[in-house]
Amino acid sequence: MALNPDIAAYLELVGKGRSSGKNLPMHLLTVQQAREQFDQSSALMDSGIEELGITVESLTVTARDGVPLSTRLYRPLKAAAQPLPGLLYLHGGGYVVGSLDSHDTLCASLAERAGCIVISLAYRLAPEWRFPTAVEDAEDAWHWLVAEAARLGIDPQRLALAGDSVGGSLCAVLSRELALREAISQPRLQVLIYPVTDASRPRDSIERYGVGHLLEKDSLEWFYQQYQRSAEDRQDPRFSPLLGTVPAGLAPTLLIVAECDPLHDEGLAYAELLQRSGAQVELSLYSGMTHDFLRMGALVDEADEAKDLIAERLAAALA
């Protein structure tokens, strides 16, 4: 299927801007410029949260090394029953960009649609904090959520994980680690949205869609280089979940893949790995969509369709 026409029109505008020196690919920017550009473009792709029936609260998680990590809690107003189920959300951005603000609308929307409390984590970014800091921050946030759930009005037995892009990778890693350790509090569902699953080698979809389809292959490589300590890190299953084993008891998985995405092939490969290993996985492929389409609610209907699917699966898993 061809690229969605509304996304194609948006990408054409981005291309025109680049010809005048605006909206440059991230690998051509400084880290700070890339972060600012990502947050600015995020505001254009989706609507705000003003019309959503939620309250928002700022909280802090203390990482294992004592560093405070900012989090944002989204509580749906329509869900009267207490305690509510909870969802830990890990944002995308190549380990380098992305923030609580860039994924504000997405997290708020999931909270309202699924009727659960969403906790969005601002894990530490590269290159200031390299691998495996983001993984450890995600683990620390999960254990904090389990410990503090009752105080926050959350049922610690009804928790789930979700994340997009490298946030999806972090979710896959965290779910695997919790299953390997047979942790008492396991997620009831992990939602992996066009995740990074294998940074160790390029796949065909990186060549097919790595130029002119929002996520540039050179930017993807730049992200990995900012995050890694050395090239060997990419062989670590905490960096490339596809290279790891699938433990018994792994949380059921909803895996969302975009057709016109450089990460398309590794997303399908991860679904196949889970299936071969006997894990429960539901694969949802969105034709004509690019990477990051879930945050394009102002552009395509498929963004809302995907949010509704996630909300339905969360509501069922967390019932």
N, C-alpha and C positions, 0 to 999 in steps of 0.2 A: 504494500500500500504506500502511496505517496505521502510525503510530509504533510501534516495538517495545514490547510491554507492559511488559517489565522496565525499559526506559529511561523509559517513561512513569511508572511507579511511582516511580523515582528522582527524576524531575523534579517529581513531585507533592510529594515530601518536601522538595526544595529550595524549592518555592513556599511550603510551610508555614513553613519556616524564615525565609523573607524577610518573611512577615507578622509575625514576632516580632523582626525586625531582624537576622537572621542570614543568611549567604550572599547578601548583596546583590549586584546586578550590578556588575561591575568599574568601570563608568563612574561609579558613585556612591561609590567608595572612593578613598582616596589611593593613590598608586603603591605605597607600602610595604604598605599593607593588602591591595591586590590581589595582590601577590606572595605574601604569607603565606597568604592564602585559597586561592590556586591550588595551592600546594604541599601545604597541608593536605587539600584535596579530592582531590588526586592520590593520596594514600595510601589513600583510601577506595575508589577506583574499580578498583584493580588489586591483585593479590597481590604479595608481595615476591619477592626473588631468592634466598631462602635455599635453595630446593630445586633451583635451576638449577646445572648443572655448568659453572661458569665461575670464573675469577679476575678480580679487578678491581684496576686500578692507576691512580693519579692522576699525571697528567703536566701539563706546562706548554708552551704554544705562545707564542712572542713575536710580537706583531703588528708591522706595518710601522712603527708609531710608538713601538715599544719597550715597549708595555704587555703584561704577561703575561696570557695567557688560560688559564683552567683547562680541562683535558680529562679525560675518564675513559675508560680502555681496558678493554674486556671481551674476555677470551680464553677460548674454549671448551676445556674439558679433554678432550673426546672426540675432538677433531681432532688426531691425532698427527703428521700430515705437516707438514713445514716447508719453505719458508715458507707461511703461510696467506694467503688473500685478505683484503682489508680494505674496510671500509665507514665512510665519514665520515657521521655522523648529526647533523642540525641540528634542534633541538627547536622546537616551536611555542610560542605564547604572545603573539601580537600584537606582537612586538618589545619588549614591556614586561614580561611575566611569563614564567615558565618557567625551568627550571634543570636542572642535571645530575640533581638528585634527582627532579624531577617526571617525568622520562622514564627513570629508572633501570631499572625493570622492563621497559619496552619494548625498550630497547637490549640489556639482558642476554638477553632472550628471543630477539631476532633473532640475537645471536651464537651462542647454543646451537643454534637451529633451522637456521641457514644454515651453521654450521661456519666462520664467518669472524670475524676480529677487528673489533670495532666501536669506533670512536673517537667519543665524544660531545663536542661543543664547547660551552663556555659563552661564546658570543659576547656582546659588550657590548649592554646593553639601553638602551632609551629610557625617559624623556626625557633621561637623563644623556648618552647617546650617540645622536645622531640620524642619519638617513639621510645618507650611505650606509655608516655604520660597520659595521653587521651584514654587509653584502655584502662589504666589504673584509676583515673578520675571517674570513669563510668562505673567501675566496680565499687568505688567508694560511695558514689551517689546511690547505687542500688542498696547497699547495706544501710546507708542512712535512711533511705525511704522505708525499708522494712522496720528499722528501729523506731522511727518517728511516725509511722503510719497512723497509729491510734490517736496521737495528739493532733494530727492534721485532718482527722475525720475520714481516714482511709482504712479499708479492710486489708490487713497485711497478707491475707490468704487469697486476695483477688487483685493480683498485680500483673501487668504486661509491659512489654518493651516495644518501642517503635523508633525508627530513624530512617533518614534518607541519605543516599550516597554514602559517604564515609560514616555517617551516623548509622546507616544500616549495617555497615561493616562492624562498627563497635557493638551494635546489638547482637550480631551473630557471634562475635567473640565472647561477649558477656554471657549469653545463653549457654554457649559451649562450656565455659569455665564453671558456671553454676551446676550444670549437669555432671561434669567430671568430678566435681567436689561433692556431689549429692547434697547440695545446700538445702536447708530446710525450706526456705522460701524460694520457689521456682516461679518464673513467669508462666502464666497460663497460655500466653500467646506471644510470639515475636513477629512484628510486622517489619519486613525488610523492603524498603522502597528504593528501587534501582540501586542496589548496594554495590560497593566495591568488594569483590570477593577474591581477586587475584591480581596483585600488583607485580607479580614475578615475571610476567611476560605479556606482550601485546597479543590481542586476539583480532580476528578478522573484522569485527564490528568497530574496533578502534580505527581501522583504516577506512571503513565504509562511511562512518559518521563522525570522524575525528576533526573535520574541518567544516565550518559553516552550519553546525547543528548544535549551537549553544556551548556545549562542553568541548573545548578544543583538546586534541591529543597532546599538544605541546604543553598546555596548561596542566593537564593531568600529570604528565611527567614532572613538571615543575613542583606540583603539590607534593608528589612522593619524595622528591629530593629535599624539600624543605622539612619533611617529617622524619625521614630516615636518619639514623646515625651513620650507617654505611649501607652499601647495596645489599649486604647479607640480610638485613632486617626484612627485606621483602619476601624472604623464604620462610619467615616465621608465621605460623598460623594466626597469630594475633594481629598481623599486618595483612595476610592473605588467607582468610578463613577457608578458602577452597582447598588449601594444602593440608588442612588438619583432618583429624578423624571426626566422625559423628558419634557422640556417645549415646548410650541408651538413656532414655528419659529426657532427651532434648525436647524443649518446648515446641508445640505445634507452630508451624510457620505459614504466614501469608506473605508471599513474595511477589512484589509488583515490578514489572519490567516494561520499559518503553522501547518500542520498535526501533526508532531512529536515534539511538543512544550508543555512544562508544562502549558503554558498559553492558550492552544487550547480551552479548555472548557469554560473558562470565556470570551474568545473572541466571541464564538458562543452565549453565554448567553447574551452578550451585544447587539449583532445584533438582537436577539429575542426581547429584551426589546425595542429597537428602533422601530422594526416592529410593536409590539403590541401597541405602543404609537402613531402610525401613522406617525412617522418620516421617511424621505427618506433615505434608506440605501442600499448599494450594498456590498454584502459579496463575497470575493474572497478567496477561500481555495486552498492552494498549497500543493499537496500531496507529501509525502516523504521529506518535508523540515523541518528543525529545526528552533528554535528561531534564529533571527539575520541573516537569509539567504540572506536578501536584500543587506547585505554588503559583500557577498561572491561571488562577480563578477568574481574572479579568479578561482572559483571552480565550479559553477553551472550556467547553462543558465537561470534558473528560476529567478535569480537575475535581469538580464536584462529584462526579460519578465515582471516582476513586476514593474520595473522602467518605462517601456513603458506604462503599464496600468495606472500608476499614472499620468504620463505626459499627456496621452490622456484625462483623466478625468479632470485634472487641466486646460488643454487648453480649453476644452469645458465649464467648469464652469466659467472660467475667460475671456471668449471671449467678 
